[in-house]
């Protein structure tokens, strides 16, 4: 069955929306309609709409990248419906989500700003990846980036998400329309605050008064989001058709686990997401540190040794005793001790659950996806943990090894001598430095945009060089063995 409004009633293999989609009204514009949004926020909203609640908070898609145009066409061709397949190790369940009702023309700033200015839009949410925020290694917004400078010069024809949001807030302010709340759902520490500095930073380039107004009047709640959602490929499209009989141009496969912890700061109103499992808290920081350091940091720990050993799937990496042992030891000895207590949560149990989640063979998450974009991820997932430990005078052998594995990966050759295809937007910059680092390790740590001042820390230099040397002379497996045995 080809997915569309017209065929929805014929679908027996998946739960379908129990609400009248034609009666939904737009309330949220979301930038970055990738897989994660459709597995996470869109599913929470679908559940809420199924309860008969808040039908005036339907989703409108938006994007600024060329890839968003492909997604827009795929979704428009199926009335913005998405098949979401939720998979535990034991079973797979499909649902069709219907909370999205439109997708704005990609790259059409005038149309996007017009919709963002509509008073009905009370939330603008984002998942534009960790690299999408124009921040440097210390999390500070970079107003000199060419895209941002462009938006500063052309406030009514911006190209970035932040330029569009600033322009719309300016128009709302001029027309006395209350501002929308900006809700970031990317994996970035203090993601709301980071988003605020980007929007305020752009506005500041052309209207400091507007920038001040945004800083004081617009809410940017911080959030912790979690649900492992791999990219969609032919495998997923085929599974969707074979197992569920649904032809979906861009289905989403994800794990059955999901979590969303959100600061309750929505002055213009919000859907009653607490009815469908969202945890509203006053301060999301402890949850976010737990997630970013243990899960996202853990993903990085698994990713690079697996990539260097030529392993394709994450669950196979978890089945490799040395990778599992590396994850277990570095999590217990070096990562968990830097995470402050989290209300009603055992950090050890959280870490154990992650091991189970990553070992789920149904997800088909790829090592390559976890290896992607280290230049934007390491400064958020690994470097802050390293910094805390170094400041406290604590050992960092495992995290330095993780950094060395990443460096080795960026040098572009697996242990078996296979070429690693570019896997980072900054690959061309990283690879020559990674290659130089094989004989001069400090070259890698000297990348100030990634390591900042930490790259000069003697203990990091020493441990990183030792790890890199071991990888070079004896390979990944022996080095992991040494680390696990406490001999690195
Ligand atoms: P995806 O590749 O499916 O989608 C990424 C989206 O971001 C696309 O719409 C793309 O056009 C847009 N984008 C990328 N760079 C951009 C930029 N510079 N400016 C504007 N838009 C940009 O990826 P995904 O799986 O949806 O993940 C997106 C983000 O969601 C992650 O980077 C992460 O922060 C967060 N997240 C993902 C997962 C997961 O398991 N996939 C889990 C938790 C959080």
Boltz pocket constraint, residues with backbone or C-beta under 6 A from the ligand:
constraints:
  - pocket:
      binder: B
      contacts: [[A, 31], [A, 32], [A, 33], [A, 34], [A, 35], [A, 36], [A, 37], [A, 62], [A, 63], [A, 64], [A, 65], [A, 67], [A, 68], [A, 127], [A, 128], [A, 129], [A, 130], [A, 131], [A, 132], [A, 133], [A, 161], [A, 185], [A, 186], [A, 187], [A, 188], [A, 225], [A, 226], [A, 227], [A, 228], [A, 229], [A, 230], [A, 231]]
      max_distance: 6.0
